């Protein structure tokens, strides 16, 4: 068994898995009491995380898109180069569609951020522009475009894409099976009333897929936001495909991922969207997927690295 995954000791992942299991157990007993004590649906930071917090996780999708594009574009065969451009264009259109779906379709909504007031349609333009800028920066200034590294860059991109696929598959299945109502829709929940609807509390293990409708109100367990933010830990593989590296780069990516995930977990509880056991299960799934994908990548990466070049370990 590898003692390190892309430079990070494996015990870090064991600790995260252990913490998520302990939090799941603790939350299974005290979920409702903790939410009553923590929730403040008017917290501006919590609402900011709910509305915009996933942009950083979506930015990881841009990283994956560019890896696959670079890996295909640097091939000698023209069909593979064309395929690379197709992936780049289609994937970015899908990402812009996601922004459109969540923000553009509600044009009259006004948001306040850093003292500025603007419509959601302006936000779509801003996020779409940032995504395209990220693609340009990653492609032309950051990623290693050495043709000899094409196989490796493509390999890492495909592995990270597989992680995303696992997350969405497992997440959607468990959310539908759980059918757990979110805290903010409960009878007697402190905070704002949503759509005049209230439901009874349900433990995460009391699967209610057979009686609760498959709508967002009943998709509390596990936390999708936590799974998405937790997968940013995969970015510790990113330095291995960069043009230039700096000392401790993997630990910088690890620290950013941990901070982002921890704050996301807290503020998802804070805004009444999830319970402790929801975010704990989300962290467990994200960590398990990250460990699996990075382990498989570490084991097989020598097959894709050019023989005459070494990537930092």
Buried (B, 14 or more C-beta within 10 A) or exposed (E): EEEEBBBBEBEBBEEBBEBBBEBBEBBBEBBBEBBBEBBBBEBEBBBBBBBBBBBBBBBBBBBBBBBBBBBBBBBEEEEBBEBBEEBBEEBBEEBBEBBBEBBBEEEEEEBEEEEEEBBBBBBBBBBBEBBBEBBEEBBEEBBBBBEEBBBBBBBBBBBBBBBBEBBEEBBEEBBBBBBBBBBBBBEEBBBEEBEEEBBEBBBBEEBBBEEBEEEEBBBBBBBBBBBBBBBBBBBBBBBBBBEEBEEEBBBBBBEBBBEBBBBBBBBBBBBBBBBBBBBBBBBBBBBBBBBBBBBEBBEEBEEBBBEEEEBEE
